């Protein structure tokens, strides 16, 4: 998680600094429905590479948005889920979805 002194003063900029990457928003969207494995996330997010997904997941874990749980099995199993902080982004994503649907309707 980032140190308070490292964050921008503007609250909108703080939020954007955490979710501004389009992939992060899509990862959060998928994890709002529950815990997912890496392969499930990769399959549900069109055109994301394994490298980009891994990088974004690591960044989101560092920022305290997701939890990565590794199971000591053969083959190893890794699951990702949202933290309380990550879950608190649900109304933000809902607002984005509502706005996007309204905009799409307006453009018909």
C-alpha positions as CSV (number, residue, x, y, z in Angstrom):
1,X,0.0,0.0,0.0
2,X,1.3,3.5,-0.8
3,X,2.5,5.8,1.8
4,X,0.1,8.7,2.4
5,X,2.9,11.2,1.5
6,X,3.4,9.5,-1.9
7,X,-0.2,10.1,-2.9
8,X,-1.5,13.2,-4.9
9,X,-3.4,15.8,-3.0
10,X,-6.4,15.6,-5.3
11,X,-8.7,12.7,-4.4
12,X,-9.7,12.1,-8.0
13,X,-6.1,11.8,-8.9
14,X,-5.5,9.4,-6.1
15,X,-8.3,7.1,-7.4
16,X,-7.0,7.4,-11.0
17,X,-3.5,6.6,-9.9
18,X,-4.8,3.2,-8.6
19,X,-7.2,2.2,-11.3
20,X,-6.3,4.4,-14.4
21,X,-4.9,1.4,-16.3
22,X,-7.8,-0.1,-18.4
23,X,-6.7,-3.6,-17.4
24,X,-7.0,-2.8,-13.7
25,X,-10.6,-1.7,-14.0
26,X,-11.4,-4.9,-15.9
27,X,-9.6,-7.1,-13.3
28,X,-11.6,-5.4,-10.5
29,X,-14.8,-5.9,-12.6
30,X,-14.1,-9.6,-12.7
31,X,-13.1,-10.0,-9.1
32,X,-16.3,-8.2,-7.9
33,X,-18.0,-11.4,-8.8
34,X,-15.7,-13.4,-6.5
35,X,-12.3,-15.1,-6.3
36,X,-10.7,-16.0,-9.6
37,X,-7.6,-18.0,-10.7
38,X,-5.1,-16.5,-13.0
39,X,-6.3,-18.5,-16.0
40,X,-9.9,-17.4,-15.4
41,X,-8.9,-13.7,-15.4
42,X,-6.8,-14.1,-18.5
43,X,-9.7,-15.8,-20.3
44,X,-12.3,-13.2,-19.4
45,X,-10.2,-10.1,-20.3
46,X,-9.8,-10.0,-24.1
47,X,-6.4,-9.2,-25.5
48,X,-4.4,-9.0,-22.3
49,X,-1.1,-10.8,-22.3
50,X,0.2,-13.0,-19.5
51,X,3.0,-10.5,-18.8
52,X,0.6,-7.5,-18.6
53,X,-1.9,-9.4,-16.4
54,X,0.9,-10.5,-14.0
55,X,2.3,-7.0,-13.8
56,X,-1.1,-5.5,-13.1
57,X,-1.9,-8.1,-10.4
58,X,1.4,-7.5,-8.7
59,X,0.8,-3.7,-8.7
60,X,-2.7,-4.1,-7.4
61,X,-1.5,-6.4,-4.6
62,X,1.1,-3.9,-3.7
63,X,-1.5,-1.1,-3.6
64,X,-3.7,-3.2,-1.3
65,X,-6.6,-3.7,-3.8
66,X,-6.3,-7.5,-4.2
67,X,-5.1,-10.5,-2.2
68,X,-3.1,-13.3,-3.8
69,X,-3.4,-16.7,-2.2
70,X,-1.0,-19.5,-3.1
71,X,-2.0,-23.1,-2.3
72,X,0.8,-25.6,-1.8
73,X,-0.4,-28.1,-4.3
74,X,1.0,-29.8,-7.3
75,X,0.4,-28.1,-9.7
76,X,0.4,-24.9,-7.6
77,X,-2.9,-23.1,-7.5
78,X,-3.1,-19.3,-7.1
79,X,-6.3,-17.3,-6.5
80,X,-7.0,-13.6,-6.5
81,X,-9.7,-11.8,-4.6
82,X,-10.5,-8.2,-3.7
83,X,-9.6,-6.7,-0.4
84,X,-12.0,-4.6,1.5
85,X,-10.4,-1.6,-0.2
86,X,-10.8,-3.2,-3.6
87,X,-14.4,-4.1,-2.9
88,X,-15.1,-0.4,-1.9
89,X,-14.5,0.5,-5.6
90,X,-17.8,-1.3,-6.6
91,X,-19.8,2.0,-6.6
92,X,-17.1,3.7,-8.7
93,X,-17.3,0.9,-11.3
94,X,-21.1,0.8,-11.2
95,X,-21.1,4.6,-11.9
96,X,-18.7,4.0,-14.8
97,X,-20.9,1.2,-16.2
98,X,-24.1,3.4,-15.9
99,X,-22.4,6.3,-17.6
100,X,-21.0,4.0,-20.4
101,X,-24.5,2.5,-21.1
102,X,-26.1,6.0,-21.2
103,X,-23.4,7.3,-23.5
104,X,-23.8,4.2,-25.8
105,X,-27.5,4.8,-26.0
106,X,-27.0,8.5,-26.8
107,X,-24.7,7.6,-29.7
108,X,-27.2,5.3,-31.4
